[in-house]
């Protein structure tokens, strides 16, 4: 076997390995979803956004809620019997308002009980989707976020505010048009929050919640903790099933091969509990 043959074998393995790994991950994720369904008697649907890596090139791509997500989720909900409860595992930085609203309204219209699980975070459009649930189950340290619309790189509320602060003759036409669009976006998202939350809480409380979430009172990445979510009117539990954490482990974040966080991957019963011995070679698999 010459060097050329070895090189071609190496290239072939490098090409096939990511495909096989992706197939294994997909099967493992489906098994984890089925385990959750059997344990709870529900239809389990995952909306999990991580950075994905393009096979061979290794380029990370950030994922957000988009139209493809809404099409897939609406199809999954249509395939679910009307009286069968739905469990949604939600891990997302947000995304398109249109797609998030479509998903939220489809969940709101479902006849069975809808539970949204947030193991780490569900920001922006993710919070809008969570509003459609009968119950939100969050990790004790998970967070939600404001749903105020963003126009390009700027919050809609800030665009409206800056125009209101300047004399009209000092504002160019493009900014005035942008401010008009921003006002409409704020009204639309405010109305969506009232619509989704109004099914569970009184209209006055739903309006107050929309004022907090959709009008730019916080920065867009403001973390809404479990306690604050309850204060705002969300129905939140922290009884997270172990199966949800197991599923999240099958969605590793793309990036450097050397991890930034390292620990012995075992549950400890107390401060003096000794760790189990590692396999030969010093590395746990």
N, C-alpha and C positions, 0 to 999 in steps of 0.2 A: 504494500500500500504506500503510494507516494504522498508527498506533501499536498499536492493538488486534491487528491481524494479526501484526505483528512480535512482540508479546508471546506470542501463541499459538504461533507458530513456535519461539520460544525455549523455551517450556514443553515442546513436543513433542520438540525435540532433547534437552533435559535429561532427559526420560523415556526416550527410546530409546537414548541414548548408553551408559548403564551396562549395558543389556541386550546391546547389540552388543559392548561391551568384555568382558563376562563370557563370551559365546559365543566370542570370539576367544581368550581365555585358556584356555577349556576345550579347544578344538581344539589349541592350542599344547601344552598339557600332555599330551594324548593322543599327539601326535606325538613328544614327548620320551620318553614311556614306551615307545612302539613302537621308538624308536631304541635304547633301552637293551635291550629284549628281543631285537632283531636282533643287537646286538653280543655279547650274553652267552648267547643261546639259552635264555632263561628266560621265565617269566611275571612281569612287574613290577607290583607293587601299591604305591601310595603312601598313607601315613597321615600327612598333614601338617596340623597345626593352627596356623593363624594367626588374628589378629583379622580377622573378616569385616565388611565395611561394608554396611549395608542400602541398597539403591539408592534414590536420591532423597533420603532422610532423612539419609544419611551417618552413621548411628549404628554405632560399632564393637561387635562382639559377640565375646567371648572363646570359643574353641572348646576342647573337651576330648574325651577318649575317652568315647563314650556308646553306648547300645544300638544306635542307628542305625549307628554305625561297625562294631560287631560283626556286625550282620546283613549289612551290605554286604561285609565282609571274608570272612565265612563263605561267602557266595554266590560270591565270586570264587575262593575255594579249591576249592569244589565244582566250579566250571567248569574247573578246572585238572587235566589228566591226572595220575594218581598219581605217575608217574615224571618229570614235568617239574619242573625246579628252580624255586623261587620266590625272587625278589628283592623285599624289602620296604624301601621308603624311609620311614624313621621320623623324624618331627620333632614332638614333642608334650610338653606339660607333665604329661601323665598324665590321670587321669579316674576313671571308675567301675571298681572292682576287678572286679565281675562281668563287665563288657564286656572288660576287659583279659585276664582269665583265659580267657574263651571264645576270644578271638583266639589267645592263646598256646597253648592246648590244640589248636586246629585246626591251627596251624602245626606243632606237635610231632608230630601224627598224620600229617602229609603224608609220602608216600613219598619224594618227591624231596628234594634238598638245599635247605635254606632258609638264605638269607643276608639279614641285616638291615643296612641302611646307615644310619648316624647322622651326617649332615653337620654337625649343630650340637648338638642335645641330645635325649635321650629319657629323661625323668624319670619316677619313680613307676611308673604303669602301663605306660609306654613301656619301662622297664627290665624289667618282668615279661614283656612281649612279646619283648624281645630275648633273654631267657633260653631261649626255645624254639628259637632259631636254631642251626644247625650252625656258623655263623661270624658274627661281628659285625664289620663294617667301619666304623671311625670316622675322622672327620677327626682329624688330630693334636691338635687343640685342642677336640674335641667332648667331651661329658660324659654320663654316665648318672647315676642317682640312687637313693637308698634307696626301698624299696617298703613301708615301715611304714604301716599303715592310719591314716587320719585320721577322727575322728568329729566332724562339724561343723567347728569352727575349731580343735579341739585334737587333738594326736597321741594315739593310743590308749595308747601306752606311758606318756605323761605322766599320763594319767588314772589308770592303774593305780598309778603311782608315788605320786601325791599321796594316794590313798586309803590306801596302805600306810604312809605317813608320819604319818597322823593317827589319834588314838584313834577307835574305831568310833562312840562316842556323839557325836562331833563331826562326823560325816559324815551329810548328809541322805540320804533314801531315793533321790531322783533321781540323786544322784552315785554311790551304790552300784550302782544299776541300770546306769548308764552305764559304770561300771568293769567290771561283769560282761560287758557287751557288748564292751567294749574287749579284755578277755582272750580272748574267743572270736574276735574279729577278728584278733588277733595270732597265735593258734594256726592259724587258717585260712590266713592269708597265708604264715606260716612253712611250713606243709605244702605250699602251692602252689609255693614256691620250691624246696623239696626235690624235689618231683615233676618240675619242669621241668629243674632243673639235674642231677638224678640220672641223666639219660640220657647225659650226657657226662662226668661226673666221679664218683669214688667216693662212696659214701653218706656217709662221714665228712666228706669235703670239702664235699659238698652241704649237710650240716647246719651246718657252720661258716659257709658262705656265707649260709645263711638267717638265722643268728644275727646276722651283720653287717648284712644288708639289711633284715630284717623286724622287728627288735625295738626299734627306736628308739635305736640307739647314736649316731646322728648326727641333726642337724636334717633335716627332710624335703627341704630344697633343697640338701643337701650335694652338691657336684659330684664325681663319681667319674671321674677322668681315665683316659686310656688305660693308663698305667703301673699305676695302682691297680687298674683292672679286671682286668688280667692277673694281678696279685698275688692277687686274690680268686678267680681260677679261670676267668674269662671267656676264650673264644678270640677274640682281637681282632687284626684287621689294620688297617693305615692306608692300604691301597692303594685309595683312593676313586676310582671312575671319574669322568671329567669330566662324563659325561652326568647324574650325580646332582646336581652343582652347577648344571648348566644347568637342570635341572628345578626346583630350589629358587628360581631367579631368576624363575620364572613364578608364584611365590606371594608377591608383595610384601606386606609388613605394612601394614595399614590405618593411617591416621593423618594427620598434617599433610602437606600437599603439599610443603613445603620440607624436604628431607632433612637429617638431623643429621650424616651422614657423607658426605663428598664426596671424590672422587679421579679421576684420569684413568683410565678403564676399559680399560687396556691392560696386557698382561704386559710387564714390563721384564726385559731380559737382564742388566743390570748397573747399578751406581750411576751410570755415566756415560752410559747409554743415553738418547738424546733421545726425548721423546714425539712421536708422530705429530701432524701439525697437525690442529687441530679443524676441523670444517666451518665454512663462512661463517656468521657470527653468533655464533661462540664457544661453541656448545653441541653436544655429541655426542648423536646419537640412535641 
